[in-house]
Amino acid sequence: ITFNAAISACKTGDEWEKALHIFRVMMQSRVEFDTITFNAAISTCEKVDEWAKALQLFSLMAQSEVESDMITFSALVSTCEKGGEWEKALQFFSSSAQSKVEFDTITFNNVISACEQGGEWQKALQLFSVIIFTKCQTLAMASLKSKSRWEKS
């Protein structure tokens, strides 16, 4: 917990190199990593547009068999978008969908923006239609649940 807090504090204080140094010290000390540790380090890379370092951390995360979550994929999509790596952003977006990770609106916006920056407006439109479909599906399910509760009353 202390290491995670230190990495997050460095990220917040614009000390990204110190955050990654703490991460390396953890590795050398054989401290056990968790999802929060990796997310903090990947988010640090995202903040300073170090997409290549973020990808290295994600690779290490997979090798370490640490589970990724929405925060992991959102940070990866965002850092790839900022780095002009639309294909990688789309790849992480797609792989997270296969993992059943649910995205928020910000992540959808980031992957659409990455496609737009890469001149891939058709892919951006496809993603936009997926968002609309997903939101409509969510609203319909909520409506059905609400109707079911009302009918039981």
Accessible surface in RSA format (square Angstrom, percent):
REM  Atomic radii and reference values for relative SASA: ProtOr
REM  Chains: A
REM  Algorithm: Lee & Richards
REM  Probe-radius: 1.40
REM  Slices: 20
REM RES _ NUM      All-atoms   Total-Side   Main-Chain    Non-polar    All polar
REM                ABS   REL    ABS   REL    ABS   REL    ABS   REL    ABS   REL
RES ILE A   1   182.74 104.0 148.37 110.5  34.37  82.8 148.60 107.0  34.14  92.7
RES THR A   2   112.81  80.2 106.83 108.3   5.99  14.3  75.00 100.7  37.81  57.2
RES PHE A   3    69.29  34.7  68.83  42.6   0.46   1.2  69.23  42.0   0.06   0.2
RES ASN A   4    17.37  12.0  16.94  16.4   0.43   1.0   8.12  19.5   9.25   8.9
RES ALA A   5    60.23  55.4  48.08  74.2  12.15  27.6  56.46  79.5   3.77  10.0
RES ALA A   6    34.66  31.9  26.17  40.4   8.48  19.3  33.64  47.4   1.01   2.7
RES ILE A   7     0.04   0.0   0.04   0.0   0.00   0.0   0.04   0.0   0.00   0.0
RES SER A   8    42.25  35.7  42.00  56.0   0.26   0.6  26.38  56.2  15.87  22.2
RES ALA A   9    64.84  59.6  48.86  75.4  15.97  36.3  56.97  80.2   7.87  20.8
RES CYS A  10    19.66  14.9  16.78  18.7   2.87   6.8   2.87   7.3  16.78  18.1
RES LYS A  11    54.85  26.8  53.54  32.8   1.32   3.1  17.45  15.7  37.41  39.8
RES THR A  12   101.68  72.3  85.14  86.3  16.54  39.4  68.35  91.8  33.33  50.4
RES GLY A  13    45.30  55.9   0.00   N/A  45.30  55.9  31.56  86.6  13.74  30.8
RES ASP A  14   101.80  71.3  82.48  82.1  19.32  45.7  29.00  68.3  72.80  72.6
RES GLU A  15    75.85  43.5  73.09  55.3   2.76   6.6  18.72  36.2  57.13  46.6
RES TRP A  16    56.43  22.6  56.28  27.2   0.14   0.3  35.60  19.0  20.82  33.8
RES GLU A  17   114.62  65.8 110.38  83.5   4.24  10.1  34.88  67.5  79.74  65.1
RES LYS A  18   121.88  59.5 120.63  74.0   1.25   3.0  73.45  66.1  48.42  51.6
RES ALA A  19     0.00   0.0   0.00   0.0   0.00   0.0   0.00   0.0   0.00   0.0
RES LEU A  20    11.89   6.6  11.34   8.1   0.55   1.4  11.34   8.0   0.55   1.5
RES HIS A  21    98.94  54.1  98.94  68.8   0.00   0.0  67.28  69.3  31.66  36.8
RES ILE A  22    33.88  19.3  33.44  24.9   0.44   1.1  33.88  24.4   0.00   0.0
RES PHE A  23     4.82   2.4   4.82   3.0   0.00   0.0   4.82   2.9   0.00   0.0
RES ARG A  24   120.43  50.6 119.98  61.2   0.45   1.1  53.52  73.1  66.90  40.5
RES VAL A  25    51.54  33.9  51.54  46.7   0.00   0.0  51.54  44.8   0.00   0.0
RES MET A  26     3.19   1.7   3.19   2.1   0.00   0.0   3.19   2.7   0.00   0.0
RES MET A  27    80.25  41.6  67.38  44.6  12.87  30.6  63.73  54.2  16.52  21.9
RES GLN A  28   145.01  81.1 113.60  83.0  31.42  74.8  50.05 106.5  94.97  72.0
RES SER A  29    66.57  56.3  35.52  47.4  31.05  71.5  25.79  54.9  40.78  57.1
RES ARG A  30   213.07  89.5 180.99  92.3  32.07  76.4  68.72  93.9 144.34  87.5
RES VAL A  31    49.65  32.7  39.76  36.0   9.89  23.8  45.49  39.5   4.16  11.3
RES GLU A  32   160.65  92.2 135.57 102.6  25.08  59.7  55.86 108.1 104.78  85.6
RES PHE A  33    31.24  15.6  21.28  13.2   9.96  25.9  21.55  13.1   9.69  27.7
RES ASP A  34    63.59  44.5  60.69  60.4   2.89   6.8  36.01  84.8  27.57  27.5
RES THR A  35    29.84  21.2  28.66  29.1   1.19   2.8  16.15  21.7  13.70  20.7
RES ILE A  36   110.29  62.8 108.99  81.2   1.29   3.1 109.78  79.1   0.51   1.4
RES THR A  37     2.27   1.6   2.27   2.3   0.00   0.0   0.00   0.0   2.27   3.4
RES PHE A  38     0.00   0.0   0.00   0.0   0.00   0.0   0.00   0.0   0.00   0.0
RES ASN A  39     9.90   6.8   9.56   9.2   0.34   0.8   7.55  18.2   2.35   2.3
RES ALA A  40     7.87   7.2   2.69   4.2   5.18  11.8   7.30  10.3   0.57   1.5
RES ALA A  41     0.00   0.0   0.00   0.0   0.00   0.0   0.00   0.0   0.00   0.0
RES ILE A  42     0.00   0.0   0.00   0.0   0.00   0.0   0.00   0.0   0.00   0.0
RES SER A  43    16.03  13.5  14.49  19.3   1.54   3.5   5.04  10.7  10.99  15.4
RES THR A  44     0.32   0.2   0.31   0.3   0.01   0.0   0.31   0.4   0.01   0.0
RES CYS A  45     0.00   0.0   0.00   0.0   0.00   0.0   0.00   0.0   0.00   0.0
RES GLU A  46    34.67  19.9  34.67  26.2   0.00   0.0   3.20   6.2  31.47  25.7
RES LYS A  47    96.81  47.2  73.07  44.8  23.74  56.5  57.16  51.5  39.65  42.2
RES VAL A  48    46.12  30.4  25.65  23.2  20.47  49.3  32.45  28.2  13.67  37.1
RES ASP A  49    77.84  54.5  62.70  62.4  15.14  35.8  16.18  38.1  61.66  61.5
RES GLU A  50    49.98  28.7  47.94  36.3   2.05   4.9   2.79   5.4  47.19  38.5
RES TRP A  51    69.26  27.8  68.95  33.4   0.32   0.7  48.99  26.1  20.28  32.9
RES ALA A  52    49.88  45.9  46.76  72.2   3.11   7.1  47.91  67.5   1.97   5.2
RES LYS A  53    77.59  37.9  77.11  47.3   0.48   1.1  35.90  32.3  41.69  44.4
RES ALA A  54     0.00   0.0   0.00   0.0   0.00   0.0   0.00   0.0   0.00   0.0
RES LEU A  55    34.55  19.2  30.13  21.6   4.42  11.1  30.77  21.6   3.78  10.2
RES GLN A  56   124.17  69.4 114.76  83.9   9.40  22.4  43.70  93.0  80.47  61.0
RES LEU A  57    16.49   9.2  16.01  11.5   0.48   1.2  16.48  11.6   0.01   0.0
RES PHE A  58    43.06  21.5  43.06  26.7   0.00   0.0  43.06  26.1   0.00   0.0
RES SER A  59    52.58  44.4  46.18  61.6   6.40  14.7  29.35  62.5  23.23  32.5
RES LEU A  60    42.61  23.7  41.53  29.7   1.09   2.7  42.22  29.7   0.39   1.1
RES MET A  61     1.06   0.5   1.06   0.7   0.00   0.0   1.06   0.9   0.00   0.0
RES ALA A  62    62.76  57.7  42.45  65.5  20.31  46.2  50.69  71.4  12.06  32.0
RES GLN A  63   135.87  76.0 103.00  75.3  32.87  78.3  47.48 101.1  88.39  67.0
RES SER A  64    49.66  42.0  19.18  25.6  30.47  70.2  20.49  43.6  29.17  40.9
RES GLU A  65   160.08  91.9 124.82  94.4  35.26  83.9  46.62  90.2 113.45  92.6
RES VAL A  66    27.32  18.0  14.55  13.2  12.77  30.8  19.01  16.5   8.31  22.5
RES GLU A  67   142.15  81.6 129.36  97.9  12.79  30.5  53.30 103.1  88.85  72.5
RES SER A  68    30.16  25.5  19.43  25.9  10.72  24.7   1.83   3.9  28.33  39.7
RES ASP A  69    50.48  35.4  48.11  47.9   2.37   5.6  30.04  70.7  20.44  20.4
RES MET A  70    71.94  37.3  69.73  46.1   2.21   5.3  58.01  49.3  13.94  18.5
RES ILE A  71    95.51  54.4  93.35  69.5   2.16   5.2  95.01  68.4   0.50   1.4
RES THR A  72     0.00   0.0   0.00   0.0   0.00   0.0   0.00   0.0   0.00   0.0
RES PHE A  73     7.32   3.7   7.32   4.5   0.00   0.0   7.32   4.4   0.00   0.0
RES SER A  74    22.13  18.7  20.78  27.7   1.34   3.1  21.02  44.8   1.11   1.6
RES ALA A  75     5.17   4.8   2.30   3.6   2.86   6.5   4.48   6.3   0.69   1.8
RES LEU A  76     0.00   0.0   0.00   0.0   0.00   0.0   0.00   0.0   0.00   0.0
RES VAL A  77     0.00   0.0   0.00   0.0   0.00   0.0   0.00   0.0   0.00   0.0
RES SER A  78     6.68   5.6   6.68   8.9   0.00   0.0   2.58   5.5   4.11   5.8
RES THR A  79     0.00   0.0   0.00   0.0   0.00   0.0   0.00   0.0   0.00   0.0
RES CYS A  80     0.00   0.0   0.00   0.0   0.00   0.0   0.00   0.0   0.00   0.0
RES GLU A  81    20.16  11.6  20.16  15.2   0.00   0.0   0.00   0.0  20.16  16.5
RES LYS A  82   102.61  50.1  70.21  43.1  32.40  77.1  50.63  45.6  51.98  55.4
RES GLY A  83    28.24  34.8   0.00   N/A  28.24  34.8  10.84  29.7  17.40  39.0
RES GLY A  84    46.95  57.9   0.00   N/A  46.95  57.9  24.39  66.9  22.56  50.5
RES GLU A  85    49.92  28.7  47.23  35.7   2.69   6.4   3.06   5.9  46.86  38.3
RES TRP A  86    45.76  18.4  45.45  22.0   0.31   0.7  29.05  15.5  16.71  27.1
RES GLU A  87   115.46  66.3 108.86  82.4   6.61  15.7  29.95  57.9  85.51  69.8
RES LYS A  88    67.30  32.8  67.30  41.3   0.00   0.0  17.48  15.7  49.82  53.1
RES ALA A  89     0.00   0.0   0.00   0.0   0.00   0.0   0.00   0.0   0.00   0.0
RES LEU A  90    34.72  19.3  34.72  24.8   0.00   0.0  34.72  24.4   0.00   0.0
RES GLN A  91   113.23  63.3 104.51  76.4   8.73  20.8  36.12  76.9  77.11  58.5
RES PHE A  92    16.34   8.2  16.34  10.1   0.00   0.0  16.34   9.9   0.00   0.0
RES PHE A  93    16.99   8.5  16.99  10.5   0.00   0.0  16.99  10.3   0.00   0.0
RES SER A  94    51.40  43.4  46.31  61.8   5.09  11.7  30.14  64.2  21.27  29.8
RES SER A  95    40.64  34.3  37.09  49.5   3.55   8.2  35.40  75.4   5.24   7.3
RES SER A  96     0.00   0.0   0.00   0.0   0.00   0.0   0.00   0.0   0.00   0.0
RES ALA A  97    59.40  54.6  41.62  64.2  17.78  40.4  45.80  64.5  13.60  36.0
RES GLN A  98   148.33  82.9 118.57  86.7  29.76  70.9  48.91 104.1  99.42  75.4
RES SER A  99    67.51  57.0  38.05  50.8  29.46  67.9  25.60  54.5  41.91  58.7
RES LYS A 100   180.09  87.9 153.58  94.2  26.51  63.1 108.72  97.9  71.36  76.0
RES VAL A 101    27.91  18.4  15.02  13.6  12.89  31.1  19.43  16.9   8.49  23.0
RES GLU A 102   145.73  83.7 136.20 103.0   9.53  22.7  53.33 103.2  92.40  75.4
RES PHE A 103    28.94  14.5   5.31   3.3  23.62  61.5   5.81   3.5  23.13  66.2
RES ASP A 104    54.89  38.4  47.86  47.6   7.03  16.6  32.45  76.4  22.44  22.4
RES THR A 105    68.43  48.7  66.29  67.2   2.14   5.1  51.41  69.1  17.02  25.7
RES ILE A 106   118.84  67.6 118.30  88.1   0.54   1.3 118.76  85.5   0.08   0.2
RES THR A 107     1.07   0.8   1.05   1.1   0.03   0.1   0.03   0.0   1.05   1.6
RES PHE A 108    15.48   7.7  15.48   9.6   0.00   0.0  15.48   9.4   0.00   0.0
RES ASN A 109    81.84  56.4  77.62  75.0   4.22  10.2  22.70  54.6  59.14  57.2
RES ASN A 110    27.56  19.0  27.46  26.5   0.11   0.3   0.11   0.3  27.46  26.5
RES VAL A 111     0.00   0.0   0.00   0.0   0.00   0.0   0.00   0.0   0.00   0.0
RES ILE A 112    34.37  19.6  34.37  25.6   0.00   0.0  34.37  24.7   0.00   0.0
RES SER A 113    34.95  29.5  30.65  40.9   4.30   9.9  23.39  49.8  11.56  16.2
RES ALA A 114     1.64   1.5   0.15   0.2   1.49   3.4   1.06   1.5   0.59   1.6
RES CYS A 115     0.07   0.0   0.07   0.1   0.00   0.0   0.00   0.0   0.07   0.1
RES GLU A 116   109.58  62.9 100.39  75.9   9.19  21.9  42.01  81.2  67.57  55.2
RES GLN A 117   100.33  56.1  63.10  46.1  37.23  88.7  34.11  72.6  66.22  50.2
RES GLY A 118    32.73  40.4   0.00   N/A  32.73  40.4  14.52  39.8  18.22  40.8
RES GLY A 119    55.07  67.9   0.00   N/A  55.07  67.9  35.19  96.6  19.87  44.5
RES GLU A 120    52.60  30.2  49.51  37.5   3.09   7.3   3.52   6.8  49.07  40.1
RES TRP A 121   153.69  61.7 153.19  74.1   0.50   1.2 126.02  67.2  27.67  44.9
RES GLN A 122   111.17  62.2 108.26  79.1   2.91   6.9  27.22  57.9  83.95  63.7
RES LYS A 123    72.33  35.3  71.93  44.1   0.40   1.0  21.43  19.3  50.90  54.2
RES ALA A 124    11.04  10.2  10.25  15.8   0.80   1.8  10.60  14.9   0.44   1.2
RES LEU A 125   105.76  58.9 101.36  72.5   4.40  11.1 101.79  71.5   3.97  10.7
RES GLN A 126   116.76  65.3 113.18  82.7   3.58   8.5  40.38  86.0  76.38  57.9
RES LEU A 127    15.20   8.5  15.08  10.8   0.12   0.3  15.20  10.7   0.00   0.0
RES PHE A 128   107.93  54.0 107.93  66.8   0.00   0.0 107.93  65.4   0.00   0.0
RES SER A 129    63.62  53.8  56.97  76.0   6.64  15.3  45.17  96.2  18.45  25.8
RES VAL A 130    70.45  46.4  67.89  61.5   2.56   6.2  70.38  61.2   0.07   0.2
RES ILE A 131    16.93   9.6  16.93  12.6   0.00   0.0  16.93  12.2   0.00   0.0
RES ILE A 132    83.18  47.3  82.87  61.7   0.31   0.7  83.13  59.9   0.05   0.1
RES PHE A 133   132.06  66.1 127.57  79.0   4.50  11.7 131.50  79.7   0.57   1.6
RES THR A 134    51.22  36.4  51.13  51.8   0.09   0.2  40.55  54.5  10.67  16.1
RES LYS A 135    92.40  45.1  92.22  56.6   0.19   0.4  54.15  48.7  38.25  40.7
RES CYS A 136    71.67  54.2  66.35  74.0   5.31  12.5  25.11  63.6  46.56  50.2
RES GLN A 137    95.52  53.4  89.68  65.5   5.84  13.9  28.99  61.7  66.53  50.5
RES THR A 138    82.68  58.8  77.12  78.2   5.56  13.3  64.04  86.0  18.65  28.2
RES LEU A 139   126.76  70.6 122.48  87.6   4.29  10.8 122.91  86.3   3.85  10.4
RES ALA A 140    52.11  47.9  43.59  67.3   8.51  19.4  51.24  72.2   0.87   2.3
RES MET A 141   106.80  55.3 106.58  70.5   0.22   0.5  85.66  72.8  21.15  28.0
RES ALA A 142    54.55  50.2  46.09  71.1   8.45  19.2  49.92  70.3   4.63  12.3
RES SER A 143    68.54  57.9  59.47  79.4   9.06  20.9  30.14  64.2  38.40  53.8
RES LEU A 144   109.97  61.2 105.49  75.5   4.49  11.3 106.03  74.5   3.94  10.6
RES LYS A 145   125.70  61.3 120.89  74.2   4.81  11.5  66.97  60.3  58.73  62.6
RES SER A 146    61.33  51.8  58.75  78.4   2.58   5.9  21.39  45.5  39.95  56.0
RES LYS A 147   117.11  57.1 111.10  68.2   6.01  14.3  61.14  55.0  55.97  59.6
RES SER A 148    46.29  39.1  42.43  56.6   3.87   8.9  27.17  57.9  19.12  26.8
RES ARG A 149   159.72  67.1 154.49  78.8   5.23  12.4  68.95  94.2  90.76  55.0
RES TRP A 150   190.99  76.6 180.73  87.5  10.25  24.1 155.44  82.9  35.54  57.7
RES GLU A 151   108.05  62.0  77.77  58.8  30.28  72.1  32.24  62.4  75.82  61.9
RES LYS A 152   172.97  84.4 135.64  83.2  37.33  88.9  90.37  81.3  82.60  88.0
RES SER A 153   125.66 106.2  56.81  75.8  68.85 158.6  70.25 149.6  55.41  77.6
END  Absolute sums over single chains surface
CHAIN  1 A     9548.7       8268.1       1280.5       5556.4       3992.2
END  Absolute sums over all chains
TOTAL          9548.7       8268.1       1280.5       5556.4       3992.2
